[in-house]
Amino acid sequence: MINETTTPKLWVGTWGKYNAGNLDGDWFELEDFADEAEFYEAARKRHKDDPDPEFLFNDFEGFPRALYEESYVHEKLFEFVALEDDKKEAVAAFIDAEGTVPDDFTTATERVARLYDGFTTEAKFTEEWLTETETDIPDSKYVIDWEATWNSYLRFDFTRHYDEAANMTWFFWANA
């Protein structure tokens, strides 16, 4: 997950320098660049002392890990950086929950079913969701096993993601 106060950044060095034992590089604040081409242009300028720079991205902050590798940035990284902060949070949680980068970030934000501050169980979500959306829940003289209801009914419709660092629990609609 991301920290909303952290500006998306990437540490940029080169493989040539790294292989020579030199960790020379700098943090690049990604919001300073309009797109990937402008970013790479600035990286080439910063590492102009390397005759054929093959970029090495040693570290990152403020965006999901799935949006970069040591040798390249994901084609959707700058689209993510351009999102509004609340949408960044939702997309980052979605990427963490699903383990993949969606083709369309709008779809990812639309799939948020519920967000909780703190740790929330599937059972609590199930009780709240069904109480709010269903009219045929047995009256209060019955004890409902909400965890079993989740396991047999809602787990196919939703994905749960708990972000320990942010202490937030997200529930997303499953693939439609």
C-alpha positions as CSV (number, residue, x, y, z in Angstrom):
1,M,0.0,0.0,0.0
2,I,1.0,3.6,-0.2
3,N,1.4,6.3,2.3
4,E,-0.8,9.2,1.1
5,T,1.8,11.7,2.4
6,T,4.6,10.2,0.4
7,T,5.3,11.6,-3.0
8,P,5.7,8.9,-5.6
9,K,9.5,8.5,-6.1
10,L,12.0,6.2,-7.7
11,W,15.7,5.8,-7.0
12,V,17.5,5.8,-10.4
13,G,21.0,4.6,-10.9
14,T,22.6,2.6,-13.8
15,W,23.6,-1.0,-14.1
16,G,27.0,0.0,-15.4
17,K,27.8,2.1,-12.3
18,Y,26.3,-0.5,-10.0
19,N,28.4,-3.3,-11.5
20,A,31.5,-1.1,-11.1
21,G,30.7,-0.8,-7.4
22,N,29.3,2.7,-7.6
23,L,25.8,3.3,-6.2
24,D,25.6,6.8,-7.7
25,G,22.0,7.8,-8.3
26,D,19.2,10.1,-7.1
27,W,15.6,10.0,-6.1
28,F,13.3,11.2,-8.8
29,E,9.9,12.6,-7.7
30,L,7.6,11.2,-10.4
31,E,5.0,14.0,-10.1
32,D,7.6,16.3,-11.6
33,F,7.3,14.5,-15.0
34,A,4.4,14.7,-17.4
35,D,5.0,11.2,-18.7
36,E,7.4,8.3,-19.0
37,A,9.3,9.9,-21.9
38,E,10.0,13.0,-19.9
39,F,11.1,10.9,-16.9
40,Y,13.6,8.9,-19.0
41,E,14.9,12.0,-20.6
42,A,15.7,13.4,-17.1
43,A,17.3,10.1,-16.1
44,R,19.5,10.1,-19.1
45,K,20.5,13.7,-18.4
46,R,21.3,12.9,-14.8
47,H,23.4,9.9,-15.8
48,K,25.1,11.6,-18.9
49,D,28.5,10.4,-17.6
50,D,27.4,6.8,-18.4
51,P,27.9,6.4,-22.2
52,D,25.1,3.9,-22.6
53,P,22.9,4.1,-19.4
54,E,20.9,1.0,-18.6
55,F,18.8,2.3,-15.8
56,L,18.6,0.5,-12.4
57,F,15.7,1.3,-10.2
58,N,16.9,0.5,-6.7
59,D,14.0,1.7,-4.5
60,F,10.6,3.3,-4.6
61,E,8.1,5.1,-2.4
62,G,4.5,6.2,-2.8
63,F,3.2,3.7,-5.3
64,P,2.6,-0.1,-5.5
65,R,5.6,-2.3,-5.9
66,A,3.9,-4.0,-8.9
67,L,4.5,-0.8,-11.0
68,Y,8.2,-1.1,-11.3
69,E,11.0,-3.7,-11.6
70,E,14.8,-3.2,-11.2
71,S,15.2,-2.6,-14.9
72,Y,11.9,-1.0,-16.1
73,V,8.8,0.9,-15.0
74,H,5.4,-0.4,-15.7
75,E,3.6,1.3,-18.6
76,K,0.8,2.4,-16.2
77,L,3.1,4.0,-13.6
78,F,2.7,7.6,-14.8
79,E,-1.1,7.1,-15.2
80,F,-1.1,6.0,-11.5
81,V,1.0,9.1,-10.5
82,A,-1.5,11.4,-12.2
83,L,-4.5,10.0,-10.2
84,E,-6.1,12.0,-7.4
85,D,-4.9,10.9,-4.0
86,D,-8.1,9.0,-3.0
87,K,-8.1,7.1,-6.3
88,K,-4.4,6.3,-5.7
89,E,-5.3,4.7,-2.4
90,A,-8.1,2.6,-4.0
91,V,-6.0,1.5,-7.0
92,A,-3.0,0.6,-4.7
93,A,-5.2,-1.5,-2.5
94,F,-6.8,-3.2,-5.5
95,I,-3.4,-4.0,-6.9
96,D,-2.3,-5.4,-3.6
97,A,-5.5,-7.4,-3.3
98,E,-5.6,-8.8,-6.8
99,G,-1.8,-9.1,-7.3
100,T,-2.0,-7.6,-10.7
101,V,-2.1,-4.1,-12.3
102,P,-5.6,-3.6,-13.9
103,D,-5.9,-2.5,-17.5
104,D,-8.2,0.3,-16.4
105,F,-7.8,2.1,-13.1
106,T,-11.3,3.5,-13.3
107,T,-12.7,0.0,-13.2
108,A,-10.5,-0.7,-10.1
109,T,-11.9,2.3,-8.2
110,E,-15.4,1.4,-9.2
111,R,-15.0,-2.1,-7.7
112,V,-14.6,-0.7,-4.2
113,A,-17.6,-2.1,-2.2
114,R,-16.6,-0.9,1.2
115,L,-13.7,0.6,3.1
116,Y,-13.1,0.3,6.9
117,D,-10.7,2.1,9.2
118,G,-8.9,-0.6,11.0
119,F,-8.9,-4.4,10.8
120,T,-12.3,-5.8,9.8
121,T,-13.3,-9.4,9.4
122,E,-15.2,-11.0,6.6
123,A,-17.9,-11.9,9.1
124,K,-18.4,-8.2,10.1
125,F,-18.6,-7.1,6.5
126,T,-21.0,-10.0,5.7
127,E,-23.3,-9.0,8.6
128,E,-23.3,-5.3,7.6
129,W,-23.6,-6.0,3.9
130,L,-26.5,-8.4,4.2
131,T,-28.3,-6.4,6.8
132,E,-28.2,-3.3,4.5
133,T,-29.0,-5.1,1.2
134,E,-31.1,-8.1,2.0
135,T,-34.7,-8.1,3.2
136,D,-35.0,-11.9,4.0
137,I,-32.6,-12.2,6.9
138,P,-34.2,-14.3,9.7
139,D,-35.5,-12.3,12.6
140,S,-33.3,-11.8,15.7
141,K,-34.3,-15.0,17.4
142,Y,-31.9,-16.9,15.2
143,V,-28.1,-16.9,15.6
144,I,-26.4,-16.4,12.2
145,D,-22.9,-17.6,11.6
146,W,-21.6,-14.7,9.6
147,E,-18.2,-16.3,8.9
148,A,-19.9,-19.3,7.4
149,T,-22.2,-17.0,5.5
150,W,-19.1,-15.3,4.1
151,N,-17.5,-18.6,3.2
152,S,-20.6,-20.1,1.5
153,Y,-22.1,-17.0,0.0
154,L,-20.1,-13.7,-0.3
155,R,-16.5,-14.8,-0.7
156,F,-17.2,-15.5,-4.4
157,D,-18.5,-11.9,-4.9
158,F,-15.9,-9.9,-3.0
159,T,-12.1,-9.7,-2.4
160,R,-10.9,-8.5,1.0
161,H,-7.6,-6.7,1.5
162,Y,-6.2,-5.5,4.8
163,D,-3.4,-3.0,4.7
164,E,-1.5,-3.3,8.0
165,A,0.6,-0.1,7.4
166,A,-2.4,2.1,6.8
167,N,-4.7,0.0,9.1
168,M,-7.5,-0.1,6.6
169,T,-9.6,-3.0,5.2
170,W,-10.9,-2.8,1.7
171,F,-13.6,-5.0,0.2
172,F,-13.7,-5.1,-3.6
173,W,-16.3,-6.6,-5.9
174,A,-14.8,-9.7,-7.5
175,N,-14.2,-9.8,-11.2
176,A,-17.4,-9.1,-13.1
